[in-house]
Amino acid sequence: MKSLNEELEWRRQQHLYRRRRVTSGIQGPEILVDGRSMLLFCSNDYLGLAGHAKVVAALCRGAETYGAGSGAAHLVCGHSRAHHALEEELADFTGRARALLFSTGYMANLGTVTALLGKGDSIYQDRLNHASLIDAGVLSRAAFKRYPHADMQLLQRQLEGRSRGEAMVVSDGVFSMDGDLAPLTSMAALCRRHQSWLMVDDAHGIGVLGESGAGTLEHLNLSAEDVPILMGTLGKALGTFGAFVAGSEELIETLIQRARSYVYTTALPPAVAEATRASLRLVIDERWRRERLQQLIRRFRSAVGQLGLPLMDSRTPIQPILAGTSAQALAWSGELEQQGILVSAIRPPTVPEGGARLRVTLSAAHSDAQLDRLLDALASLKIGPLP
Ligand SMILES: *Cc1c(COP(=O)(O)O)cnc(C)c1O
């Protein structure tokens, strides 16, 4: 048996050790972190809905109506009217026949991929896909092909060599650590030509992109025929918890029969479904949240560009600043933390070796003054070789 302590020590020395912070207070740009008031630029609450009074009130009413928990899996007796109504609203929102709720995005990805693929099939993934998609591919036992980030020529060659079984291309819509969009228009054309499924995980696009907030597909004008399987999460822009897959009647019925992470798990609390219905209303009705976000993104990019810090090609609220080494990323996030600002340092293996970065995320709830505080702090960062 190997020594766990040795491995932990190695992580410390490599600047890869991770630790948790304890937060208190209602989610929003400023909360208590380890007892100290901090300004957050690291949350995925892009529209500022996690702490919204209407969403919180719906959660409370939901608990009074349904209790604290769902009591069982959906197929036993855990599927409430609240779940059912939310599924119908999500189907409308995404312009698809049906939607199916999962308890987390991780489980939605595992369940969907493993329900549709098995031995003898093939799955094609961008190298920067989210860990849950990678794990889903491994668990499915399909032949696993990865292509360099957004490399459509390689994907084309891989698809030309596909074997006889089923094929699926699956990708983040917005890449979670880079903030850029997948070239989904090309992917949809390739998948059609090679009779492959296309699945998009739009965890960071839902609520944020598109006129009505329906996400990356709406932004790129792609239909349900172009992308037959759409996965979205509820814990990011929607501010609550859980996830869904949207698609055709037969897709959803298949998942209900076969997705093990759907069948063998407790349904999320109905109160969470009620809270999500309230936040979905706000996503649809309050377009100004997306406009405000875009305004903050433009200001941030122009100011950080002037500071000479390396930004990445992103027009989404995920705005990484490349540090290179883990030590540099940690030093920067440490300097910001001393000034009361929390930005996470993202290090390998979450990003490739040499690609450590500050992952700045913006929220419609940030004020101009809060963004100014971040920009002032970034201007004071020490750039250059570290000991
Ligand atoms: C957050 C995230 C998930 C996981 O969703 P959870 O609901 O947090 O489990 C899946 N895919 C992507 C791209 C994500 O960013």
Ligand as a Chemical Component Dictionary entry (heavy atoms), coordinates in Angstrom:
data_LIG
# 
_chem_comp.id                   LIG 
_chem_comp.type                 NON-POLYMER 
_chem_comp.pdbx_formal_charge   0 
_chem_comp.three_letter_code    LIG 
# 
loop_
_chem_comp_atom.comp_id 
_chem_comp_atom.atom_id 
_chem_comp_atom.alt_atom_id 
_chem_comp_atom.type_symbol 
_chem_comp_atom.charge 
_chem_comp_atom.model_Cartn_x 
_chem_comp_atom.model_Cartn_y 
_chem_comp_atom.model_Cartn_z 
_chem_comp_atom.pdbx_ordinal 
LIG C1 C1 C 0 -20.210 22.215 -14.033 1  
LIG C2 C2 C 0 -20.139 21.378 -15.250 2  
LIG C3 C3 C 0 -20.678 20.092 -15.273 3  
LIG C4 C4 C 0 -21.198 19.423 -14.041 4  
LIG O1 O1 O 0 -22.397 19.935 -13.634 5  
LIG P1 P1 P 0 -22.858 19.727 -12.107 6  
LIG O2 O2 O 0 -24.292 19.989 -12.104 7  
LIG O3 O3 O 0 -22.045 20.716 -11.317 8  
LIG O4 O4 O 0 -22.502 18.308 -11.758 9  
LIG C5 C5 C 0 -20.681 19.408 -16.466 10 
LIG N1 N1 N 0 -20.158 19.946 -17.583 11 
LIG C6 C6 C 0 -19.595 21.174 -17.588 12 
LIG C7 C7 C 0 -19.022 21.718 -18.858 13 
LIG C8 C8 C 0 -19.559 21.919 -16.416 14 
LIG O5 O5 O 0 -18.978 23.111 -16.401 15 
# 
loop_
_chem_comp_bond.comp_id 
_chem_comp_bond.atom_id_1 
_chem_comp_bond.atom_id_2 
_chem_comp_bond.value_order 
_chem_comp_bond.pdbx_ordinal 
LIG C1 C2 SING 1  
LIG C2 C3 SING 2  
LIG C2 C8 DOUB 3  
LIG C3 C4 SING 4  
LIG C3 C5 DOUB 5  
LIG C4 O1 SING 6  
LIG O1 P1 SING 7  
LIG P1 O2 DOUB 8  
LIG P1 O3 SING 9  
LIG P1 O4 SING 10 
LIG C5 N1 SING 11 
LIG N1 C6 DOUB 12 
LIG C6 C7 SING 13 
LIG C6 C8 SING 14 
LIG C8 O5 SING 15 
# 
